Amino acid sequence: MKQFEARLAWQRGAQSFADQRYSRAHEWIFDGGLRVPASSSPLSVPAPMSDPAAIDPEEALVAAASSCHMLFFLSIAAQRGFVVDDYRDHALGYMEKNEEGNISMTKIALRPVITFALTPPTAAELAAIHHAAHAKCYIANSIKADVVVEAPH
């Protein structure tokens, strides 16, 4: 078993609380010392009680799925003899009611644009690399949302 850690820090300060008009801004602290400003999404809690410039949990989930897929994609491509020069993704997460009627991240669409050096994979080889990366991605294996690769828009 492997264990991963993240710390979180929030303080009320002098803000009121019971009226729900407190700041949702907080900080994520990671083991390497990185500190990331975080907040609820302004789509959930309007500014100024949220910080639109900070990362929110929904964005973090989408980014984690995208990053996990990319890391496995790069490894598998290298194993299969393909050289990736550039990998960019504009991933989108979709929140809506699920079958149980709860608001949920129901779909994460990955839309990678990949540049290869030398000979690129065929469409079938590219699809196979994406399929293998998806099957190995810890994040995709851990969530209920469908994680799909789409053509970039």
Backbone hydrogen bonds in HBPLUS format (Angstrom, degrees):
<---DONOR---> <-ACCEPTOR-->    atom                        ^
c    i                          cat <-CA-CA->   ^        H-A-AA   ^      H-
h    n   atom  resd res      DA  || num        DHA   H-A  angle D-A-AA Bond
n    s   type  num  typ     dist DA aas  dist angle  dist       angle   num
A0007-ARG N   A0029-ILE O   2.89 MM  22  4.94 167.9  1.91 154.0 155.6     1
A0029-ILE N   A0007-ARG O   2.79 MM  22  4.94 167.1  1.81 138.2 140.2     2
A0009-ALA N   A0027-GLU O   2.93 MM  18  5.27 149.6  2.02 148.5 155.9     3
A0027-GLU N   A0009-ALA O   2.97 MM  18  5.27 150.7  2.06 145.1 154.2     4
A0015-GLN N   A0012-ARG O   3.35 MM   3  5.79 160.4  2.39 130.8 130.8     5
A0020-GLN N   A0017-PHE O   2.94 MM   3  5.54 162.3  1.98 127.0 128.7     6
A0024-ARG N   A0049-MET O   2.59 MM  25  5.79 153.9  1.65 158.6 164.2     7
A0026-HIS N   A0038-ALA O   2.76 MM  12  5.19 165.9  1.78 146.4 146.9     8
A0038-ALA N   A0026-HIS O   2.87 MM  12  5.19 174.7  1.87 143.3 141.5     9
A0028-TRP N   A0036-VAL O   2.87 MM   8  5.06 166.8  1.88 147.8 151.7    10
A0036-VAL N   A0028-TRP O   2.84 MM   8  5.06 161.8  1.88 147.7 154.0    11
A0030-PHE N   A0034-LEU O   2.92 MM   4  5.34 167.7  1.94 159.5 163.6    12
A0033-GLY N   A0030-PHE O   2.86 MM   3  5.52 161.9  1.90 126.6 131.1    13
A0055-ILE N   A0037-PRO O   3.08 MM  18  6.41 152.8  2.16 150.2 141.9    14
A0039-SER N   A0055-ILE O   2.93 MM  16  6.17 141.4  2.08 150.9 154.5    15
A0044-SER N   A0041-SER O   2.88 MM   3  5.26 149.2  1.97 109.9 119.2    16
A0045-VAL N   A0041-SER O   2.90 MM   4  6.17 169.4  1.91 162.7 165.4    17
A0049-MET N   A0046-PRO O   3.10 MM   3  6.04 134.1  2.32 133.8 134.7    18
A0054-ALA N   A0051-ASP O   3.02 MM   3  5.52 157.1  2.07 118.0 124.8    19
A0060-ALA N   A0056-ASP O   2.95 MM   4  6.19 160.8  1.99 158.0 164.4    20
A0061-LEU N   A0057-PRO O   2.97 MM   4  6.16 151.7  2.05 145.4 151.5    21
A0062-VAL N   A0058-GLU O   3.14 MM   4  6.45 162.9  2.17 150.2 154.2    22
A0063-ALA N   A0059-GLU O   2.82 MM   4  6.04 165.3  1.84 155.4 159.9    23
A0064-ALA N   A0060-ALA O   2.81 MM   4  5.93 155.0  1.87 145.4 152.6    24
A0065-ALA N   A0061-LEU O   3.02 MM   4  6.25 159.3  2.07 148.9 153.6    25
A0066-SER N   A0062-VAL O   3.00 MM   4  6.21 162.0  2.03 150.4 155.6    26
A0067-SER N   A0063-ALA O   2.81 MM   4  5.93 166.6  1.83 153.9 157.8    27
A0068-CYS N   A0064-ALA O   2.94 MM   4  5.96 165.5  1.96 147.6 152.0    28
A0069-HIS N   A0065-ALA O   3.08 MM   4  6.17 165.4  2.10 146.1 150.2    29
A0070-MET N   A0066-SER O   2.97 MM   4  6.17 164.7  1.99 150.0 154.6    30
A0071-LEU N   A0067-SER O   2.93 MM   4  6.14 166.3  1.95 156.2 159.3    31
A0072-PHE N   A0068-CYS O   3.19 MM   4  6.44 162.3  2.22 151.6 155.3    32
A0073-PHE N   A0069-HIS O   2.81 MM   4  5.98 156.4  1.86 151.9 160.0    33
A0074-LEU N   A0070-MET O   2.83 MM   4  6.07 167.5  1.85 163.0 163.6    34
A0075-SER N   A0071-LEU O   3.26 MM   4  6.40 161.2  2.30 140.0 144.9    35
A0076-ILE N   A0072-PHE O   2.94 MM   4  6.10 166.5  1.96 155.4 158.8    36
A0077-ALA N   A0073-PHE O   2.82 MM   4  5.96 164.1  1.84 157.3 162.3    37
A0078-ALA N   A0074-LEU O   3.00 MM   4  6.14 161.2  2.04 147.0 151.9    38
A0079-GLN N   A0075-SER O   2.98 MM   4  6.23 157.4  2.03 145.9 152.3    39
A0080-ARG N   A0076-ILE O   2.99 MM   4  6.20 141.6  2.14 144.8 154.9    40
A0080-ARG N   A0077-ALA O   3.15 MM   3  5.14 125.7  2.46  93.7 107.6    41
A0082-PHE N   A0077-ALA O   2.88 MM   5  5.13 160.1  1.92 153.1 146.7    42
A0081-GLY N   A0078-ALA O   3.05 MM   3  5.11 163.3  2.07 107.3 111.2    43
A0117-ALA N   A0083-VAL O   2.83 MM  34  5.40 160.0  1.87 149.4 156.2    44
A0085-ASP N   A0115-THR O   2.74 MM  30  5.47 156.3  1.79 146.4 153.9    45
A0086-ASP N   A0115-THR O   3.23 MM  29  4.99 157.4  2.29 136.7 136.6    46
A0115-THR N   A0086-ASP O   2.81 MM  29  4.99 164.4  1.83 146.2 150.5    47
A0088-ARG N   A0113-VAL O   3.00 MM  25  5.29 159.6  2.04 145.9 152.6    48
A0113-VAL N   A0088-ARG O   2.67 MM  25  5.29 157.5  1.72 160.2 167.7    49
A0092-LEU N   A0109-ALA O   2.91 MM  17  5.16 154.9  1.97 142.1 150.1    50
A0109-ALA N   A0092-LEU O   2.74 MM  17  5.16 158.0  1.78 160.3 162.2    51
A0094-TYR N   A0107-LYS O   2.79 MM  13  5.20 158.8  1.83 162.6 164.2    52
A0106-THR N   A0094-TYR O   2.83 MM  12  5.88 140.2  1.99 160.4 172.6    53
A0096-GLU N   A0104-SER O   3.01 MM   8  5.63 153.8  2.08 156.7 159.2    54
A0104-SER N   A0096-GLU O   2.86 MM   8  5.63 157.3  1.91 145.6 150.0    55
A0098-ASN N   A0102-ASN O   2.81 MM   4  5.51 151.7  1.89 143.5 149.6    56
A0101-GLY N   A0098-ASN O   2.90 MM   3  5.19 159.9  1.94 112.9 119.2    57
A0146-ASP N   A0106-THR O   3.02 MM  40  6.23 160.5  2.06 136.1 129.8    58
A0108-ILE N   A0146-ASP O   2.74 MM  38  6.13 156.7  1.79 165.1 167.8    59
A0148-VAL N   A0108-ILE O   2.99 MM  40  6.42 156.3  2.04 157.8 165.4    60
A0110-LEU N   A0148-VAL O   2.74 MM  38  5.99 174.4  1.74 171.3 171.3    61
A0150-GLU N   A0110-LEU O   2.72 MM  40  5.99 167.1  1.74 170.5 174.1    62
A0126-LEU N   A0122-THR O   2.84 MM   4  6.04 160.6  1.87 156.6 162.0    63
A0127-ALA N   A0123-ALA O   2.97 MM   4  6.14 160.9  2.01 145.3 150.5    64
A0128-ALA N   A0124-ALA O   2.97 MM   4  6.16 150.8  2.05 141.8 150.1    65
A0129-ILE N   A0125-GLU O   2.95 MM   4  6.24 150.3  2.04 146.4 153.9    66
A0130-HIS N   A0126-LEU O   2.98 MM   4  6.28 165.1  2.00 153.8 157.6    67
A0131-HIS N   A0127-ALA O   2.86 MM   4  6.07 157.5  1.91 147.0 153.8    68
A0132-ALA N   A0128-ALA O   2.95 MM   4  6.13 161.5  1.98 146.4 151.0    69
A0133-ALA N   A0129-ILE O   2.86 MM   4  6.06 158.7  1.91 151.6 158.0    70
A0134-HIS N   A0130-HIS O   2.87 MM   4  6.06 159.5  1.92 151.1 156.5    71
A0135-ALA N   A0131-HIS O   3.01 MM   4  6.23 158.0  2.06 147.4 153.3    72
A0136-LYS N   A0132-ALA O   3.13 MM   4  6.34 139.7  2.30 142.1 151.9    73
A0137-CYS N   A0133-ALA O   2.99 MM   4  6.01 129.6  2.25 145.0 158.1    74
A0141-ASN N   A0137-CYS O   3.02 MM   4  6.21 149.9  2.12 146.7 155.7    75
A0142-SER N   A0139-ILE O   2.89 MM   3  5.02 151.7  1.97 105.6 115.0    76
